[in-house]
Amino acid sequence: MKVGRIAENANNHHSDELVDAISGDIMTKLEQIRSEWSGLIDSERSAVTALTMEAILESQSDSRGGSLPFKALGSDGNVYWIKMVDNRQSARVPVTEQVIAGAGRMIDAPLCKTKLIAIPSDFDGDVLDNGTVLRAGTAHGSLELPNCLFEKWYEPQHRLRDDNRRRHAGYFALYDWCWGDDMQWLYDLTDDWKTYSHDHGHFLPGSPTWTIESMLESVAVPHPVGTSGGNLDDNELERIAVTLERDLRSDLIAVLSSIPSEWPVSRQELEAIGWFLEYRSVSVAARLRQLVG
């Protein structure tokens, strides 16, 4: 394999890098896609925040670690688990969560519904029981799934319950496409163990503190779940493969443009996610078809 050298302006949060294990033909295609992505995301983005946080319902125990999400009531009457930019894990986490949620919707992956939610200034400075200090601004909200079982395991379980053969196929696709990690599951106990993937702050290479360089190093590297794809829904695998082979650029732009401009991520970094996912899509489709049968 040849080594490709990619130089970027350091003022744009890039650095000169030697990207190992990328052949010449791959590099040519990648450089073309990267060039086409340049300038597609606006620096000033008007994110749609239709919800407002109205009350704190529960704070996570600080023994859980991570970004310490807390449970709150939204102005739509629903309950959400909230992740702020100002969290003890990484300011990147809400960005990643919002991006993965959008990418998941593109392929109908089994994720909880998410919203951007505004934390009003009235809550600014309030301290939760776990020590979290609330900050006014836009946060990531994940709709609560009541009556569920939480589990961390190396692959989703209960594949033959509900329509989980189809739903698990979507997760296998999402994990490879978006460079998954730290698998976490919710099983709906009121709906025959229906599977939901949640908590995606460690998706994307190098997360939770991913960089443009970590995207470059991993863009051409397969990242399958690594466990048996037995009993996955073949029709769903094919449907997702066909979806990933389509022109995804406009949908990816819409997802990335929904990230609030006040969040700590640059236009160039969002564009890096765009070309990372666009470039990987066709190869992920091919690997999904290898799971058929």
SEKE-241047 format. One record per residue (C-alpha): z, y, x; residue in three letters. Coordinates in nm, 2 decimals. Example, Ala and Ser with C-alpha at 12.3 -4.5 7.8 and 13.67 -1.06 7.14 Angstrom:
BEGIN
<w->0.78, v->-0.45, u->1.23, res->ALA>
<w->0.71, v->-0.11, u->1.37, res->SER>
This chain:
BEGIN
<w->0.00, v->0.00, u->0.00, res->MET>
<w->-0.07, v->0.35, u->0.11, res->LYS>
<w->0.18, v->0.63, u->0.12, res->VAL>
<w->0.10, v->0.94, u->-0.08, res->GLY>
<w->0.24, v->1.28, u->0.01, res->ARG>
<w->0.31, v->1.53, u->-0.26, res->ILE>
<w->0.39, v->1.88, u->-0.17, res->ALA>
<w->0.55, v->2.12, u->-0.42, res->GLU>
<w->0.69, v->2.47, u->-0.41, res->ASN>
<w->1.06, v->2.46, u->-0.33, res->ALA>
<w->1.11, v->2.76, u->-0.56, res->ASN>
<w->1.01, v->2.53, u->-0.85, res->ASN>
<w->1.29, v->2.29, u->-0.77, res->HIS>
<w->1.05, v->2.06, u->-0.58, res->HIS>
<w->1.05, v->1.95, u->-0.22, res->SER>
<w->0.80, v->1.79, u->0.02, res->ASP>
<w->0.83, v->1.41, u->-0.04, res->GLU>
<w->0.68, v->1.10, u->0.10, res->LEU>
<w->0.64, v->0.87, u->-0.21, res->VAL>
<w->0.64, v->0.51, u->-0.09, res->ASP>
<w->0.47, v->0.22, u->-0.26, res->ALA>
<w->0.20, v->0.43, u->-0.44, res->ILE>
<w->-0.16, v->0.33, u->-0.36, res->SER>
<w->-0.44, v->0.57, u->-0.32, res->GLY>
<w->-0.61, v->0.50, u->-0.66, res->ASP>
<w->-0.27, v->0.53, u->-0.84, res->ILE>
<w->-0.20, v->0.86, u->-0.66, res->MET>
<w->-0.53, v->1.00, u->-0.76, res->THR>
<w->-0.47, v->0.93, u->-1.12, res->LYS>
<w->-0.12, v->1.06, u->-1.10, res->LEU>
<w->-0.21, v->1.38, u->-0.93, res->GLU>
<w->-0.47, v->1.44, u->-1.20, res->GLN>
<w->-0.22, v->1.39, u->-1.48, res->ILE>
<w->0.04, v->1.61, u->-1.30, res->ARG>
<w->-0.21, v->1.88, u->-1.26, res->SER>
<w->-0.30, v->1.87, u->-1.62, res->GLU>
<w->0.07, v->1.89, u->-1.72, res->TRP>
<w->0.13, v->2.21, u->-1.52, res->SER>
<w->0.20, v->2.50, u->-1.76, res->GLY>
<w->0.21, v->2.29, u->-2.08, res->LEU>
<w->0.57, v->2.36, u->-2.15, res->ILE>
<w->0.69, v->2.71, u->-2.21, res->ASP>
<w->0.99, v->2.85, u->-2.01, res->SER>
<w->1.11, v->3.02, u->-2.33, res->GLU>
<w->1.13, v->2.76, u->-2.60, res->ARG>
<w->1.26, v->2.83, u->-2.95, res->SER>
<w->1.44, v->2.51, u->-3.04, res->ALA>
<w->1.49, v->2.44, u->-3.41, res->VAL>
<w->1.87, v->2.42, u->-3.48, res->THR>
<w->1.90, v->2.35, u->-3.85, res->ALA>
<w->2.26, v->2.24, u->-3.83, res->LEU>
<w->2.59, v->2.40, u->-3.76, res->THR>
<w->2.91, v->2.23, u->-3.66, res->MET>
<w->3.18, v->2.30, u->-3.92, res->GLU>
<w->3.48, v->2.10, u->-3.81, res->ALA>
<w->3.61, v->1.87, u->-3.54, res->ILE>
<w->3.70, v->1.53, u->-3.68, res->LEU>
<w->3.79, v->1.33, u->-3.37, res->GLU>
<w->3.79, v->1.36, u->-2.99, res->SER>
<w->3.71, v->1.06, u->-2.78, res->GLN>
<w->3.98, v->0.92, u->-2.56, res->SER>
<w->3.94, v->1.04, u->-2.20, res->ASP>
<w->3.98, v->0.68, u->-2.09, res->SER>
<w->3.62, v->0.62, u->-2.21, res->ARG>
<w->3.48, v->0.84, u->-1.94, res->GLY>
<w->3.13, v->0.97, u->-1.93, res->GLY>
<w->3.04, v->1.28, u->-2.12, res->SER>
<w->3.33, v->1.26, u->-2.37, res->LEU>
<w->3.14, v->1.30, u->-2.70, res->PRO>
<w->3.35, v->1.41, u->-3.00, res->PHE>
<w->3.30, v->1.35, u->-3.37, res->LYS>
<w->3.23, v->1.65, u->-3.59, res->ALA>
<w->3.12, v->1.75, u->-3.94, res->LEU>
<w->2.77, v->1.91, u->-3.96, res->GLY>
<w->2.67, v->2.17, u->-4.21, res->SER>
<w->2.45, v->1.91, u->-4.39, res->ASP>
<w->2.76, v->1.71, u->-4.48, res->GLY>
<w->2.70, v->1.43, u->-4.23, res->ASN>
<w->2.91, v->1.33, u->-3.94, res->VAL>
<w->2.78, v->1.35, u->-3.58, res->TYR>
<w->2.89, v->1.25, u->-3.23, res->TRP>
<w->2.84, v->1.56, u->-3.03, res->ILE>
<w->2.75, v->1.60, u->-2.66, res->LYS>
<w->2.77, v->1.94, u->-2.51, res->MET>
<w->2.59, v->2.07, u->-2.20, res->VAL>
<w->2.93, v->2.15, u->-2.05, res->ASP>
<w->3.06, v->1.80, u->-2.01, res->ASN>
<w->3.23, v->1.62, u->-1.73, res->ARG>
<w->2.94, v->1.37, u->-1.66, res->GLN>
<w->2.63, v->1.59, u->-1.62, res->SER>
<w->2.47, v->1.89, u->-1.78, res->ALA>
<w->2.15, v->1.68, u->-1.78, res->ARG>
<w->2.30, v->1.43, u->-2.03, res->VAL>
<w->2.21, v->1.62, u->-2.36, res->PRO>
<w->1.86, v->1.69, u->-2.22, res->VAL>
<w->1.80, v->1.32, u->-2.15, res->THR>
<w->1.95, v->1.22, u->-2.49, res->GLU>
<w->1.72, v->1.46, u->-2.68, res->GLN>
<w->1.41, v->1.35, u->-2.48, res->VAL>
<w->1.48, v->0.98, u->-2.53, res->ILE>
<w->1.55, v->1.03, u->-2.90, res->ALA>
<w->1.21, v->1.20, u->-2.93, res->GLY>
<w->1.03, v->0.93, u->-2.73, res->ALA>
<w->1.20, v->0.67, u->-2.94, res->GLY>
<w->1.07, v->0.82, u->-3.26, res->ARG>
<w->0.71, v->0.81, u->-3.12, res->MET>
<w->0.72, v->0.43, u->-3.10, res->ILE>
<w->0.98, v->0.38, u->-3.39, res->ASP>
<w->1.24, v->0.24, u->-3.15, res->ALA>
<w->1.58, v->0.14, u->-3.31, res->PRO>
<w->1.78, v->0.45, u->-3.23, res->LEU>
<w->2.04, v->0.65, u->-3.43, res->CYS>
<w->1.91, v->0.97, u->-3.58, res->LYS>
<w->1.97, v->1.28, u->-3.37, res->THR>
<w->1.98, v->1.65, u->-3.43, res->LYS>
<w->2.03, v->1.97, u->-3.24, res->LEU>
<w->2.35, v->2.12, u->-3.36, res->ILE>
<w->2.49, v->2.47, u->-3.31, res->ALA>
<w->2.86, v->2.51, u->-3.21, res->ILE>
<w->2.97, v->2.85, u->-3.35, res->PRO>
<w->3.15, v->3.11, u->-3.14, res->SER>
<w->3.46, v->3.05, u->-3.36, res->ASP>
<w->3.51, v->2.72, u->-3.17, res->PHE>
<w->3.45, v->2.86, u->-2.82, res->ASP>
<w->3.74, v->2.79, u->-2.59, res->GLY>
<w->3.92, v->2.55, u->-2.82, res->ASP>
<w->4.06, v->2.25, u->-2.63, res->VAL>
<w->4.04, v->1.90, u->-2.78, res->LEU>
<w->4.31, v->1.64, u->-2.73, res->ASP>
<w->4.12, v->1.48, u->-2.45, res->ASN>
<w->4.10, v->1.80, u->-2.26, res->GLY>
<w->3.74, v->1.89, u->-2.35, res->THR>
<w->3.69, v->2.27, u->-2.38, res->VAL>
<w->3.45, v->2.36, u->-2.65, res->LEU>
<w->3.17, v->2.60, u->-2.57, res->ARG>
<w->2.95, v->2.79, u->-2.82, res->ALA>
<w->2.59, v->2.71, u->-2.81, res->GLY>
<w->2.34, v->2.43, u->-2.89, res->THR>
<w->2.45, v->2.07, u->-2.84, res->ALA>
<w->2.31, v->1.72, u->-2.90, res->HIS>
<w->2.42, v->1.54, u->-3.21, res->GLY>
<w->2.39, v->1.17, u->-3.29, res->SER>
<w->2.44, v->1.07, u->-3.65, res->LEU>
<w->2.75, v->0.85, u->-3.70, res->GLU>
<w->2.69, v->0.49, u->-3.80, res->LEU>
<w->3.00, v->0.40, u->-4.00, res->PRO>
<w->3.12, v->0.04, u->-4.02, res->ASN>
<w->2.95, v->-0.07, u->-3.70, res->CYS>
<w->3.04, v->-0.28, u->-3.40, res->LEU>
<w->3.00, v->-0.13, u->-3.06, res->PHE>
<w->2.90, v->-0.35, u->-2.77, res->GLU>
<w->2.78, v->-0.32, u->-2.41, res->LYS>
<w->2.57, v->-0.62, u->-2.30, res->TRP>
<w->2.26, v->-0.68, u->-2.08, res->TYR>
<w->2.03, v->-0.72, u->-2.39, res->GLU>
<w->2.06, v->-0.67, u->-2.77, res->PRO>
<w->2.22, v->-0.96, u->-2.96, res->GLN>
<w->2.18, v->-1.11, u->-3.31, res->HIS>
<w->1.80, v->-1.12, u->-3.28, res->ARG>
<w->1.75, v->-1.34, u->-3.58, res->LEU>
<w->1.95, v->-1.13, u->-3.82, res->ARG>
<w->1.80, v->-0.86, u->-4.04, res->ASP>
<w->1.47, v->-0.74, u->-3.89, res->ASP>
<w->1.61, v->-0.74, u->-3.54, res->ASN>
<w->1.31, v->-0.93, u->-3.40, res->ARG>
<w->1.11, v->-0.62, u->-3.47, res->ARG>
<w->1.38, v->-0.37, u->-3.37, res->ARG>
<w->1.45, v->-0.55, u->-3.04, res->HIS>
<w->1.08, v->-0.54, u->-2.96, res->ALA>
<w->1.11, v->-0.16, u->-2.99, res->GLY>
<w->1.40, v->-0.15, u->-2.75, res->TYR>
<w->1.22, v->-0.36, u->-2.49, res->PHE>
<w->0.94, v->-0.11, u->-2.50, res->ALA>
<w->1.17, v->0.20, u->-2.48, res->LEU>
<w->1.37, v->0.05, u->-2.19, res->TYR>
<w->1.06, v->0.00, u->-1.97, res->ASP>
<w->0.88, v->0.31, u->-2.07, res->TRP>
<w->1.18, v->0.55, u->-2.03, res->CYS>
<w->1.35, v->0.37, u->-1.74, res->TRP>
<w->1.65, v->0.26, u->-1.93, res->GLY>
<w->2.00, v->0.19, u->-1.80, res->ASP>
<w->2.36, v->0.14, u->-1.93, res->ASP>
<w->2.27, v->-0.06, u->-2.24, res->MET>
<w->2.49, v->0.02, u->-2.54, res->GLN>
<w->2.46, v->-0.12, u->-2.89, res->TRP>
<w->2.57, v->-0.05, u->-3.24, res->LEU>
<w->2.55, v->-0.33, u->-3.50, res->TYR>
<w->2.56, v->-0.23, u->-3.86, res->ASP>
<w->2.81, v->-0.46, u->-4.02, res->LEU>
<w->2.70, v->-0.36, u->-4.37, res->THR>
<w->2.33, v->-0.44, u->-4.31, res->ASP>
<w->2.32, v->-0.79, u->-4.16, res->ASP>
<w->2.39, v->-0.68, u->-3.80, res->TRP>
<w->2.10, v->-0.44, u->-3.78, res->LYS>
<w->2.07, v->-0.33, u->-3.42, res->THR>
<w->2.08, v->0.03, u->-3.30, res->TYR>
<w->2.05, v->0.15, u->-2.94, res->SER>
<w->2.26, v->0.45, u->-2.86, res->HIS>
<w->2.40, v->0.66, u->-2.57, res->ASP>
<w->2.09, v->0.71, u->-2.35, res->HIS>
<w->2.23, v->0.96, u->-2.10, res->GLY>
<w->2.15, v->0.72, u->-1.82, res->HIS>
<w->1.79, v->0.67, u->-1.91, res->PHE>
<w->1.52, v->0.82, u->-1.68, res->LEU>
<w->1.52, v->0.73, u->-1.31, res->PRO>
<w->1.81, v->0.88, u->-1.11, res->GLY>
<w->2.01, v->0.96, u->-1.42, res->SER>
<w->2.24, v->1.11, u->-1.52, res->PRO>
<w->2.12, v->1.36, u->-1.25, res->THR>
<w->1.75, v->1.28, u->-1.25, res->TRP>
<w->1.51, v->1.50, u->-1.05, res->THR>
<w->1.14, v->1.54, u->-1.02, res->ILE>
<w->1.16, v->1.34, u->-0.69, res->GLU>
<w->1.32, v->1.05, u->-0.87, res->SER>
<w->1.04, v->1.06, u->-1.13, res->MET>
<w->0.78, v->1.04, u->-0.85, res->LEU>
<w->0.95, v->0.75, u->-0.67, res->GLU>
<w->0.96, v->0.54, u->-0.99, res->SER>
<w->0.66, v->0.64, u->-1.20, res->VAL>
<w->0.45, v->0.34, u->-1.10, res->ALA>
<w->0.73, v->0.09, u->-1.08, res->VAL>
<w->0.78, v->-0.16, u->-1.36, res->PRO>
<w->1.12, v->-0.15, u->-1.53, res->HIS>
<w->1.15, v->-0.43, u->-1.79, res->PRO>
<w->1.47, v->-0.53, u->-1.95, res->VAL>
<w->1.48, v->-0.83, u->-1.73, res->GLY>
<w->1.60, v->-1.09, u->-1.98, res->THR>
<w->1.41, v->-1.32, u->-2.21, res->SER>
<w->1.18, v->-1.17, u->-2.47, res->GLY>
<w->1.20, v->-1.48, u->-2.68, res->GLY>
<w->1.18, v->-1.45, u->-3.05, res->ASN>
<w->1.06, v->-1.09, u->-3.04, res->LEU>
<w->0.82, v->-0.99, u->-3.32, res->ASP>
<w->0.47, v->-1.04, u->-3.18, res->ASP>
<w->0.31, v->-0.80, u->-3.43, res->ASN>
<w->0.56, v->-0.53, u->-3.34, res->GLU>
<w->0.49, v->-0.58, u->-2.97, res->LEU>
<w->0.12, v->-0.53, u->-3.03, res->GLU>
<w->0.17, v->-0.23, u->-3.26, res->ARG>
<w->0.38, v->-0.05, u->-2.99, res->ILE>
<w->0.13, v->-0.15, u->-2.72, res->ALA>
<w->-0.15, v->0.01, u->-2.92, res->VAL>
<w->0.06, v->0.32, u->-2.98, res->THR>
<w->0.13, v->0.36, u->-2.61, res->LEU>
<w->-0.24, v->0.33, u->-2.53, res->GLU>
<w->-0.32, v->0.63, u->-2.74, res->ARG>
<w->-0.33, v->0.99, u->-2.62, res->ASP>
<w->0.04, v->1.07, u->-2.64, res->LEU>
<w->0.02, v->1.41, u->-2.47, res->ARG>
<w->0.05, v->1.63, u->-2.78, res->SER>
<w->0.35, v->1.43, u->-2.91, res->ASP>
<w->0.52, v->1.44, u->-2.57, res->LEU>
<w->0.47, v->1.82, u->-2.55, res->ILE>
<w->0.63, v->1.85, u->-2.90, res->ALA>
<w->0.93, v->1.65, u->-2.79, res->VAL>
<w->0.98, v->1.84, u->-2.46, res->LEU>
<w->0.92, v->2.17, u->-2.62, res->SER>
<w->1.22, v->2.10, u->-2.85, res->SER>
<w->1.46, v->2.12, u->-2.56, res->ILE>
<w->1.65, v->2.45, u->-2.59, res->PRO>
<w->1.56, v->2.71, u->-2.32, res->SER>
<w->1.93, v->2.78, u->-2.26, res->GLU>
<w->1.98, v->2.42, u->-2.14, res->TRP>
<w->1.98, v->2.37, u->-1.76, res->PRO>
<w->1.64, v->2.23, u->-1.71, res->VAL>
<w->1.33, v->2.40, u->-1.59, res->SER>
<w->0.98, v->2.40, u->-1.73, res->ARG>
<w->0.86, v->2.21, u->-1.43, res->GLN>
<w->1.13, v->1.94, u->-1.48, res->GLU>
<w->1.03, v->1.89, u->-1.84, res->LEU>
<w->0.67, v->1.87, u->-1.74, res->GLU>
<w->0.77, v->1.60, u->-1.49, res->ALA>
<w->0.92, v->1.39, u->-1.78, res->ILE>
<w->0.59, v->1.44, u->-1.96, res->GLY>
<w->0.36, v->1.31, u->-1.68, res->TRP>
<w->0.61, v->1.04, u->-1.60, res->PHE>
<w->0.60, v->0.90, u->-1.96, res->LEU>
<w->0.22, v->0.96, u->-2.00, res->GLU>
<w->0.14, v->0.78, u->-1.68, res->TYR>
<w->0.36, v->0.48, u->-1.75, res->ARG>
<w->0.25, v->0.42, u->-2.11, res->SER>
<w->-0.06, v->0.21, u->-2.05, res->VAL>
<w->0.11, v->-0.02, u->-1.79, res->SER>
<w->0.41, v->-0.06, u->-2.03, res->VAL>
<w->0.17, v->-0.16, u->-2.31, res->ALA>
<w->0.03, v->-0.43, u->-2.08, res->ALA>
<w->0.37, v->-0.57, u->-2.00, res->ARG>
<w->0.46, v->-0.58, u->-2.37, res->LEU>
<w->0.16, v->-0.79, u->-2.44, res->ARG>
<w->0.29, v->-1.04, u->-2.17, res->GLN>
<w->0.59, v->-1.09, u->-2.40, res->LEU>
<w->0.38, v->-1.20, u->-2.69, res->VAL>
<w->0.41, v->-1.57, u->-2.78, res->GLY>
